[in-house]
Amino acid sequence: MSTQEVGYETPPICDLLTLLLKNRRPSSAYNEVWPDIYISDATTAKDKTLLRHLGVTHLINAAHGPAHIHTGADFYWDTNIEYHGVEAPDSRHFDIAPFFYPTASFIHEALSQQRGGKVLVHCARGVSRSATLVLAYLMIYEKLTVAEAINAVCAQRNILPNAGFLQQLRQLDSNLNLQRRDVIY
């Protein structure tokens, strides 16, 4: 739970980059970054045996589509994995914000299931697009600030959303903070 105060202000990008770059250590192909949420690279997402072993029930491909990592729901037909695709290039000019709430809702619903849902979120390397979507989930549903979300994920995995995605996360943080202030008053 976030400890936001009335005077809270979203940190500038330079401060967020400092958080992202401090205490870096080797990450594996996949890491559990929050209970039952994994971030991974594309190779992990294509390894159905590993996904079964991890108990993954839901998968988000943040690089969905023929020009990116073309798996799709058909790729997982022989598993019990529910698929959600986000067709997002890793470009600072791409508007990923419209995917924040639908993807966060998909994660939330997966984790709310009584059968113990586990979510794997991936892109090509598991560093920018997938991390951005997981950070948005933590901010929206777990009520963390952008800095708290970054610290939580970076404790488990090296991530580095591109500058455009960071700016969109800052905007989300500001919007959520305004909503919380309106609830207080």
C-alpha positions as CSV (number, residue, x, y, z in Angstrom):
1,M,0.0,0.0,0.0
2,S,1.3,3.4,-0.9
3,T,2.3,6.0,1.6
4,Q,1.4,9.0,-0.5
5,E,0.9,12.2,1.4
6,V,-1.1,15.2,0.4
7,G,2.1,17.0,-0.8
8,Y,3.2,14.2,-3.0
9,E,4.5,15.1,-6.4
10,T,5.5,12.7,-9.2
11,P,9.3,12.5,-9.5
12,P,11.0,13.8,-12.6
13,I,12.3,11.3,-15.2
14,C,15.9,11.9,-14.1
15,D,15.0,10.6,-10.6
16,L,13.1,7.6,-12.0
17,L,16.2,6.8,-14.2
18,T,18.4,6.9,-11.1
19,L,16.0,4.4,-9.4
20,L,16.1,2.1,-12.5
21,L,19.9,2.2,-12.8
22,K,20.9,1.8,-9.1
23,N,21.8,-1.6,-7.6
24,R,21.7,-3.5,-10.9
25,R,22.6,-7.1,-11.0
26,P,22.2,-9.9,-13.5
27,S,18.6,-10.8,-14.3
28,S,17.6,-14.2,-15.5
29,A,15.4,-14.9,-18.5
30,Y,12.4,-14.6,-16.2
31,N,11.8,-13.2,-12.7
32,E,8.9,-13.2,-10.3
33,V,8.7,-9.4,-9.7
34,W,5.5,-9.4,-7.5
35,P,3.7,-12.4,-6.1
36,D,2.5,-14.5,-9.0
37,I,3.6,-12.0,-11.6
38,Y,6.6,-12.8,-13.8
39,I,8.4,-10.6,-16.4
40,S,10.3,-12.5,-19.1
41,D,11.9,-12.4,-22.5
42,A,10.3,-13.9,-25.6
43,T,12.2,-17.2,-25.4
44,T,10.7,-18.0,-22.0
45,A,7.2,-17.1,-23.3
46,K,7.6,-19.7,-26.1
47,D,8.7,-22.5,-23.7
48,K,5.4,-24.2,-22.9
49,T,7.1,-26.8,-20.6
50,L,8.6,-24.0,-18.5
51,L,5.3,-22.2,-18.4
52,R,3.6,-25.3,-17.1
53,H,6.4,-25.8,-14.5
54,L,5.9,-22.2,-13.3
55,G,2.2,-22.6,-13.2
56,V,1.4,-19.8,-15.6
57,T,-2.3,-19.4,-16.2
58,H,-2.3,-16.1,-18.0
59,L,0.2,-14.6,-20.5
60,I,0.6,-11.0,-21.8
61,N,2.6,-10.5,-24.9
62,A,3.6,-6.8,-24.9
63,A,5.1,-7.3,-28.4
64,H,2.1,-9.0,-30.0
65,G,1.7,-9.0,-33.8
66,P,3.4,-10.2,-36.9
67,A,6.0,-7.5,-36.9
68,H,7.0,-8.4,-33.4
69,I,6.7,-11.7,-31.5
70,H,4.0,-13.6,-33.2
71,T,2.6,-16.1,-30.7
72,G,-1.0,-15.3,-30.1
73,A,-3.8,-17.3,-28.5
74,D,-3.4,-20.0,-31.2
75,F,0.2,-20.7,-30.1
76,Y,-1.1,-21.7,-26.6
77,W,-4.0,-23.8,-27.8
78,D,-2.7,-26.9,-26.1
79,T,-2.3,-25.2,-22.7
80,N,-4.7,-23.8,-20.2
81,I,-3.1,-20.3,-20.6
82,E,-5.3,-17.3,-21.3
83,Y,-3.7,-14.9,-23.7
84,H,-3.7,-11.2,-23.9
85,G,-1.8,-9.4,-26.7
86,V,-0.6,-5.8,-26.8
87,E,0.7,-4.7,-30.1
88,A,3.4,-2.2,-29.0
89,P,6.7,-1.3,-30.5
90,D,9.5,-0.4,-28.1
91,S,9.5,3.3,-29.3
92,R,9.5,6.4,-27.1
93,H,7.0,7.8,-29.5
94,F,4.5,5.0,-29.1
95,D,1.4,5.7,-26.9
96,I,1.3,2.7,-24.6
97,A,-1.0,4.4,-22.1
98,P,-4.3,3.2,-23.7
99,F,-3.2,-0.3,-22.8
100,F,-2.5,0.4,-19.1
101,Y,-6.1,-0.1,-17.7
102,P,-7.1,-3.1,-20.0
103,T,-3.9,-4.9,-19.2
104,A,-3.9,-4.1,-15.5
105,S,-7.5,-5.4,-15.4
106,F,-6.4,-8.7,-17.1
107,I,-3.7,-9.1,-14.5
108,H,-6.0,-8.3,-11.7
109,E,-8.6,-10.7,-12.8
110,A,-6.0,-13.5,-13.3
111,L,-4.7,-13.0,-9.7
112,S,-8.2,-12.8,-8.3
113,Q,-9.1,-16.3,-9.5
114,Q,-9.6,-18.8,-6.7
115,R,-7.5,-21.4,-8.6
116,G,-4.3,-19.4,-8.0
117,G,-3.6,-17.5,-11.2
118,K,-0.1,-16.7,-12.3
119,V,0.7,-14.1,-14.9
120,L,3.7,-13.9,-17.2
121,V,4.2,-10.6,-19.0
122,H,6.8,-10.6,-21.8
123,C,8.2,-8.6,-24.7
124,A,11.4,-9.3,-26.6
125,R,13.9,-8.9,-23.7
126,G,11.5,-8.3,-20.7
127,V,13.0,-4.8,-20.0
128,S,10.8,-2.0,-21.5
129,R,7.3,-2.9,-22.8
130,S,6.5,-5.7,-20.4
131,A,8.0,-3.8,-17.4
132,T,5.9,-0.7,-18.3
133,L,2.7,-2.7,-18.2
134,V,3.6,-4.4,-14.9
135,L,4.5,-1.0,-13.4
136,A,1.1,0.4,-14.5
137,Y,-0.7,-2.6,-12.9
138,L,1.2,-2.0,-9.6
139,M,0.2,1.7,-9.7
140,I,-3.4,1.1,-10.6
141,Y,-4.4,-2.0,-8.5
142,E,-1.7,-2.1,-5.8
143,K,-1.9,1.7,-5.3
144,L,1.9,2.2,-5.5
145,T,3.5,5.4,-6.6
146,V,5.6,5.1,-9.8
147,A,8.8,5.2,-7.6
148,E,7.5,2.5,-5.3
149,A,6.5,0.3,-8.3
150,I,9.9,0.7,-9.8
151,N,11.7,-0.1,-6.5
152,A,9.5,-3.2,-6.1
153,V,10.2,-4.6,-9.6
154,C,13.9,-3.6,-9.6
155,A,14.4,-5.5,-6.4
156,Q,13.8,-8.7,-8.5
157,R,14.7,-7.7,-12.1
158,N,16.7,-5.2,-14.1
159,I,14.2,-3.2,-16.2
160,L,14.5,0.0,-18.2
161,P,11.4,1.4,-19.8
162,N,12.1,3.8,-22.7
163,A,11.9,7.5,-22.0
164,G,8.5,7.9,-23.6
165,F,7.0,5.0,-21.6
166,L,8.5,6.6,-18.4
167,Q,6.8,9.9,-19.2
168,Q,3.5,8.1,-19.7
169,L,4.0,6.3,-16.3
170,R,4.7,9.7,-14.7
171,Q,1.4,11.0,-16.2
172,L,-0.4,7.9,-14.8
173,D,1.1,8.5,-11.4
174,S,0.0,12.2,-11.5
175,N,-3.6,11.2,-12.5
176,L,-3.8,8.5,-9.9
177,N,-2.5,10.9,-7.2
178,L,-5.2,13.5,-8.2
179,Q,-7.9,10.8,-8.0
180,R,-6.7,9.8,-4.5
181,R,-6.6,13.4,-3.4
182,D,-10.2,13.9,-4.6
183,V,-11.2,10.8,-2.5
184,I,-9.6,12.3,0.6
185,Y,-11.3,15.7,0.3
